[in-house]
C-alpha cells in the first residue's frame, strides 16, 4: 500500500485556492486493485484541487493508454484513453447519501485520491477495445484477420439473402390474395 501513498494530498496545510499536482501511473498501480480490468497501462494525470472553505473541488485530467487485445482483429494494441472528471468533496460530520458528492470530516488532514483515479480510468475504458488505428504511423491491425472477417461476413449475408428469397413463408402469403 506504500505505492499508493504518493497519491495522498495533505489538505490541512493547503491554503484556499487552486493547487496543481501531476501523477504518473504505471503497471504497478493497477496491481493494488483486486480484479482490475487493466493489467498494463501508463497514464499522465494532471490533478487540480480547488480548496474552498466548505468544500473541495477536484479535477482529474487523465491521458494515457492500456495494453490490450483489439476486439476486432485480436492484435496487441495500446488503446488510448482520455478523460476529464470532476469530484466534489464536502465537509460533514455524517455522510449523506448523494451520488455525486463525497463527504469527509471537517478536520481531515489528508486525502488519498488513488481510488478515484482508478475508478475514473476504468470508467473511461471503452466497451469495445477498438480504435481508429488507420491514423497511426504504423498500422498495428492484423489485416489478414480483418480480411477473413470481412469475407466471412459477406458470405454469410449472401447465404441469408439466398435463404430469404427461396424459403420465405411471406412470399407464399403474398400470393394468397391473388387467387
N, C-alpha and C positions, 0 to 999 in steps of 0.2 A: 504494500500500500504506500510505501515511501515514494514510489514513482509518481503517484497521483498527488503528492504533496506540493509539487510545483504549480498545481492549478488552484492553490489556496490563496485568496486575496485577503490581506489584513484590512478589513473595512473600518475598524475602530479608529485607527490613526489617520485615516484619509480625510481631507477637508472637503467641504461641499463643492461640487463641480464635477467636471468630466475628467476621468483618468483612463489612460490607454495602456493596454498590455498586448504583447504578441506571444503566441504559443506555437510551437512546432509539435505536431503529433505524428508518431510513428507506429510501427507494428506492435511494440511493447504495450502501448496504451490500451489496445483492444483486448489484450490477454487478461486484463484486470476485470473484465465484464463477462459474466457467465453466459454461455450460449450466444456469443456475439456473432452476428451475420457477417462481420468483417474480420478477416484474418490478417490481411496485409493492406496497408494504406498509409499515405502520407498527406498531411494537411497543414496548411498555414492558417492560423486563426488570428484575426485582429479583434481584440476584445475591448469594448468600451464600457465603462461603468460610470453612470451619472448618479452621483450621490446627492440626494436631497434630504431635507430634514425629516420627512415622513416616509420616504421610500427610496429604493434603488431601482434604476432602470438599466438593465444590462442589454448590450447589443453584441451579437456574435456574427462576425463576417467570416465565413468558412469557405476555403478554396483548396481543393486537392483532388486526389484520385485514389481509387481502390483497385487492387489486382483481383480480377475475377475472370470467369469464362464468359464469352459472349453467348447470349441465349439464341442468337441467330445462326452463328457458324461454328460455335464451340472453340474458337481460338482464344488464347490467353490475351486479355486486354487490360489496359489501365483506364478504367471507367472514370471520366471526370465528374466531380461533384462540386457544386457551388450552392451556398445557402446563406441567407441573412435572416437572423431570428432575433426577436426582442423578448425580454422577460422582465416582468415587474415583480419586485420583491418589496413587501410592506412589513413594517414592524407591528407586532401584535403580541399580546400575552397568550392568546389561544388562536389556533389556526381555524379559519373559516373554510367552508367547502366551496371554493371558487376554482374554476378550471384554469384560468389564465394567470392567476396570481399566486405567488409563493409567499408564505409568511415565516418570519424569523423573529426571535426575541429581540427586544429593543437594545439590549446590551451585548449583542453578539460581537465577538472580537474579530472573527474571520468567516470567510465564505469560500467553500470549495466548489468550483464550477465544473469539475471533471464529469459528473453525471449529466449535467445539462449539455456539455459539449458532445458527449457520446450519444445522447438521445437525439440531438439536432442533426448529427452526422447520419445516424441510422434513418431518421425521418426524411432526409434529403436524398436517400438512395432511390433510384427509380424502381418501379415494379418489375420491369424487364431490363436485364443487363445488356442493353444495346445502345449505341450512339452512332452518329454520323461520322464514321471513320474514313470516309472517302476524302474528307478535307485534310486529313493528316498527311505529312510528308511521305511517310512510309505506311502504306495500307496494311493493317495487321489482319484483316479478314481472311478467312480460309475460302478463297474463291472457288475451289473445287467443290466444297460443301455447299456454297451458295448456288452454284450451277446445278448441282444434283437436286437440291431442294426446289429450285425453280422448274426444272424439267419434271420432277415428280408431281408438283402442283399442277402443271399444265396437263400432264397425262391424266391425273385424277379428275380434273374439270372436264376434259374431253369425254372420259368414261361416263361421267354423270350426265352430260348432255345427251349421249347416246342412249343411256338408260331411260332418261326422261322422255325422249321422243318416241321410243318404241314401247315402253311399258306403262305409260301414264294412264291411269283409270279416268282421268279427266277428259282425255281425248275421246273416249268411248261415250262419256256422258254428254259431250258437246253434240255428238251425232244423234243422241236420243230424241231431240226435238225435231230433227229434220225429217223423220219418217211420217 
